[in-house]
Amino acid sequence: MRPSRSFPTSYSPATIKPARAPLRPSAARRALAVAARVLEGILVLLVLGLLLAPRVLEARSALLWTTWHATRARANLRAGEHVRQAGHWAARTVDAIAPLPWAADAASIALGLGRSMESRDRVAALVAYTEVRAALDRAGATRWRGLGMGALAAEARRLEESAREKKR
């Protein structure tokens, strides 16, 4: 292609006009980008929910079993067995979901039940104290899971030691 005689090369429109500024994205593109971000966030929450749901369900059911056994023990229906089971389920709750409040609730229910039933069945209370203390110690071994569990662990240790001393 031959250059035009009316425009010398140095004065051609391509060299005289400044480069075009980048176009701003249209509203449709911005809306699409926002929708993509929202979808990514929903997918992340869905994956987290699927990963955490079994633990949360296990912890909630263990808390409910703890309260059920505590109610049965206070009604004097095979109290010793229900005190042991309350301690067992409280320990499972602590293992599943510490440091969330359900773990502390289950541990305090089991320790309070053991304290109230210790005069009737010291061995069952001792078993409950031991299981709850072991679970609280496992939770306290890590910095994150042990948050807020120190006082309950100390109380469980104290109750366990006092129940062991009454044996002698």
C-alpha positions as CSV (number, residue, x, y, z in Angstrom):
1,M,0.0,0.0,0.0
2,R,1.3,3.3,-1.0
3,P,1.2,6.3,1.4
4,S,-1.2,9.0,0.6
5,R,0.3,12.2,-0.8
6,S,-2.1,14.3,1.1
7,F,-0.9,13.1,4.5
8,P,2.8,12.6,5.0
9,T,3.8,9.7,7.2
10,S,4.7,11.9,10.1
11,Y,1.3,13.6,10.0
12,S,-0.9,10.6,9.5
13,P,-4.1,10.4,11.6
14,A,-2.6,7.4,13.5
15,T,0.3,9.4,14.8
16,I,-1.5,12.6,15.4
17,K,-4.4,11.2,17.5
18,P,-3.6,10.3,21.1
19,A,-4.1,6.7,22.2
20,R,-7.6,6.0,23.3
21,A,-8.1,5.8,27.1
22,P,-9.2,2.3,28.2
23,L,-12.9,2.0,28.3
24,R,-14.7,1.8,31.6
25,P,-16.5,-1.5,32.1
26,S,-20.1,-1.3,31.3
27,A,-22.8,-1.7,34.0
28,A,-23.5,-5.2,32.7
29,R,-19.9,-6.3,33.1
30,R,-19.7,-4.9,36.6
31,A,-23.0,-6.7,37.5
32,L,-21.6,-9.9,36.1
33,A,-18.4,-9.5,38.1
34,V,-20.3,-8.9,41.3
35,A,-22.6,-11.9,40.6
36,A,-19.5,-14.0,40.1
37,R,-18.0,-12.9,43.5
38,V,-21.3,-13.6,45.2
39,L,-21.5,-17.0,43.7
40,E,-17.9,-17.8,44.8
41,G,-18.8,-16.7,48.3
42,I,-21.9,-18.9,48.4
43,L,-19.9,-21.9,47.1
44,V,-17.2,-21.4,49.8
45,L,-20.0,-21.2,52.5
46,L,-21.6,-24.3,51.1
47,V,-18.3,-26.3,51.2
48,L,-17.6,-25.1,54.7
49,G,-21.2,-26.1,55.7
50,L,-20.8,-29.5,54.3
51,L,-17.5,-30.0,56.1
52,L,-18.8,-28.7,59.4
53,A,-22.3,-30.1,59.5
54,P,-21.5,-33.6,60.7
55,R,-19.5,-32.2,63.6
56,V,-22.2,-29.8,64.6
57,L,-24.9,-32.4,64.4
58,E,-22.9,-34.9,66.4
59,A,-22.2,-32.2,69.1
60,R,-25.8,-31.2,69.3
61,S,-27.1,-34.7,69.6
62,A,-24.4,-35.4,72.3
63,L,-25.6,-32.4,74.2
64,L,-29.2,-33.5,74.0
65,W,-28.1,-37.0,75.2
66,T,-26.3,-35.4,78.1
67,T,-29.4,-33.4,79.2
68,W,-31.6,-36.4,78.7
69,H,-29.4,-38.6,81.0
70,A,-29.1,-35.8,83.5
71,T,-32.9,-35.6,83.7
72,R,-33.3,-39.3,84.1
73,A,-30.6,-39.4,86.8
74,R,-32.3,-36.7,88.8
75,A,-35.6,-38.6,88.5
76,N,-33.8,-41.5,90.3
77,L,-34.3,-43.9,87.4
78,R,-31.1,-46.0,87.5
79,A,-29.2,-42.9,88.6
80,G,-25.7,-44.4,88.6
81,E,-26.0,-45.5,85.0
82,H,-27.4,-42.2,83.8
83,V,-24.6,-40.3,85.6
84,R,-22.0,-42.4,83.8
85,Q,-23.8,-41.9,80.5
86,A,-24.1,-38.1,81.1
87,G,-20.4,-37.9,81.6
88,H,-19.8,-40.0,78.5
89,W,-22.0,-37.8,76.3
90,A,-20.6,-34.6,77.8
91,A,-17.1,-35.8,76.9
92,R,-18.2,-36.5,73.3
93,T,-19.7,-33.0,73.1
94,V,-16.4,-31.5,74.3
95,D,-14.4,-33.6,71.8
96,A,-16.7,-32.7,68.9
97,I,-17.2,-28.9,69.3
98,A,-14.9,-27.3,71.9
99,P,-14.5,-24.3,72.3
100,L,-18.1,-23.5,71.3
101,P,-20.7,-22.9,74.1
102,W,-22.4,-26.3,73.7
103,A,-19.2,-28.0,75.0
104,A,-19.1,-25.9,78.1
105,D,-22.8,-26.4,78.7
106,A,-22.5,-30.2,78.4
107,A,-19.4,-30.3,80.7
108,S,-21.0,-28.2,83.3
109,I,-24.2,-30.3,83.2
110,A,-22.3,-33.5,83.7
111,L,-20.1,-32.0,86.5
112,G,-23.1,-30.6,88.3
113,L,-25.0,-33.9,88.0
114,G,-22.0,-35.8,89.4
115,R,-21.7,-33.3,92.2
116,S,-25.4,-33.8,93.1
117,M,-25.3,-37.6,92.8
118,E,-21.9,-38.2,94.4
119,S,-23.4,-38.9,97.8
120,R,-25.6,-41.7,96.3
121,D,-23.2,-43.3,93.8
122,R,-19.6,-42.0,94.2
123,V,-18.2,-44.4,91.6
124,A,-20.6,-43.3,88.9
125,A,-19.8,-39.6,89.7
126,L,-16.1,-40.5,89.6
127,V,-16.4,-42.1,86.2
128,A,-18.3,-39.0,84.9
129,Y,-15.7,-36.6,86.4
130,T,-12.8,-38.7,84.8
131,E,-14.4,-38.7,81.4
132,V,-15.2,-35.0,81.4
133,R,-11.8,-34.1,82.7
134,A,-10.0,-36.2,80.1
135,A,-12.0,-34.6,77.3
136,L,-11.4,-31.1,78.7
137,D,-7.7,-31.9,78.9
138,R,-7.7,-33.0,75.3
139,A,-9.4,-29.8,74.3
140,G,-7.1,-27.7,76.4
141,A,-4.0,-29.3,74.8
142,T,-4.5,-27.1,71.8
143,R,-4.6,-23.3,72.1
144,W,-7.7,-22.8,69.9
145,R,-9.9,-25.6,71.3
146,G,-9.0,-24.9,74.9
147,L,-10.4,-21.3,74.9
148,G,-12.6,-20.8,77.9
149,M,-12.3,-24.5,79.1
150,G,-9.6,-23.9,81.7
151,A,-12.0,-23.2,84.6
152,L,-14.1,-26.2,83.8
153,A,-11.0,-28.4,83.5
154,A,-9.8,-27.2,86.9
155,E,-13.2,-27.9,88.5
156,A,-13.4,-31.4,86.9
157,R,-9.9,-32.1,88.3
158,R,-10.8,-30.8,91.7
159,L,-14.0,-32.9,91.8
160,E,-12.3,-36.0,90.6
161,E,-9.5,-35.7,93.3
162,S,-12.1,-35.1,96.0
163,A,-14.1,-38.1,94.9
164,R,-10.9,-40.3,94.9
165,E,-10.0,-39.1,98.4
166,K,-13.4,-40.0,99.7
167,K,-12.8,-43.6,98.7
168,R,-9.9,-43.9,101.1
